[in-house]
Amino acid sequence: MFTGIISEVGRIQKIEKIDGGKKLVIECSFGEDVHIDESIAVNGVCLTVIAFDDASFTVQSVEETLRKTNLGDLRVGSHVNLERSLTLEKAIEGILYRGMLIQQQPLPKSLKREPIYWSTWSTRKSMRTILLAGEA
């Protein structure tokens, strides 16, 4: 579970194509504190640590996740927002959330009409019926 508070900005050190996706090596200051199978949100996408060292950790992402998020656009040297998963050892900040991303959308056009902001979203035809895959 995550709170939405970015703990650090990391940098993509290496990208390797693998069968069905990509392996990402991400530089960070907390590499020595990471463990295998830990969940870390990278640009808001929950990924599982498969390797680590003192200065980085490695995760894998499948093709569907690469297509539906901005992870597919990352290059070596790209900066990424990092968020460690929630533990009961730390103060809770932000909000608690869980869920799955089912579609990436461009930012909507917003119209400010006091006291409300109106937004218009476009979706793929297949998304006309909203499928809830998570909850706040």
N, C-alpha and C positions, 0 to 999 in steps of 0.2 A: 504494500500500500504506500502511496506517496501523498505529500501535502501540496505539491505545486511550487515549492520554494526551491529555486535553483541554487545549488550549493557551490558550484564552480563552473567555469567555462574551460572545457578541455579542447584538445586539438587532435585531429585525425593524423596519426603517425603512419599508418599503413592500411591499405585496402587490398584484400586478396579475394579473387573470385573462387567460389567453391561450388560444388554440385548443389543446385537449388537456391543459391543466394550469394552472400558475401560475408567475409570475416573482416571485422574492423578492429584495429589496434588504436586505442585512444590514450593520449598522454594526459596525466592528471597528477595532482599533488598527493593523492591518497592511495596510490597503488599498493603500498606495503600494508594497508589496512583492509584491502579487499579480500574476499574469499571466493572460491569456486562455487558456482550456483547462486551467487548473490544477484539480486535484481537491481539494476541501475537504469534509470530513465535517461535516455540520450535524445535530446530534442523532444522530450515528452513521450518517447516510445520506450516501453519497458523491455529491456534486453537482459539476458542471463550471462554472467561472466563465465568464460570457459578457460581462461588463463590470465595470469597477472605477473607483474614484477614490481620493483620499487617505484617506478615512474609511470606505469601504464597498466591498462587491463584490456583484455580481448573479449569481444562478443561476436555472435553470429546473427545475421538477419536473413530471413527467407525472402524469396522473390516477391511474394504478395505484400509483405511489409515494406519492401523497397519501393514498390509501385504506389502504395497508398499513403506514404509519408514522404517527407523530404530527405529521408536517409538515402534514397536512391540517387540524390543529386550531390551527395558529399564527395569531396575530392581530398587527396592528401593535402594537409595544411588547413582544411576547413575547421572553423571553430564550432563547437557544439555545446549546448547547455547540458549540464550533468546534474542529476538529482539522485541522491542515495535513498534507498527505501527507508521507510519509517521504522524506528525502533523505540522501545519504551524507555530507553536510556537517555533520550534527548527530549528537550522541550518540544511540544507540538506547536508549530506555527502554520499559518495558511489555513487550508481546508483539507479535509480528508476526501479522497476520491478514488474510485476504481472504475474500470471500464475498458472497452476495446475500441480502437479506431476502425471504422468501417468505410470511410471515404474521406479523401483530402479535398478540400474546397478552396477556391480563391476567396480572398476577403470580399465581403459583399459591399454593394453601394449602400451607404447609409444616409438617411435624410434626417436632419435634426428638426424636430417639431416639438417645441417645448410642451410638456416636460419629458417627452419620450423620444428615443432614437428609433427610427423605423429602418429595418434592414430587409433587403431583397436578396434571396439566395437562389442560385440556380443549381439543379442537381441532374445527374444522369437519369434517363427515363426509368432505369431499374430501381432508382431510389425514391420514386414518387410516394411509395408507402414507407414510412419510417420504421426501421427495425431497430429496436433498442437492444444494444449488445452490452450495455453497462449502465451504471447509475451513479449519480453524484451523492 
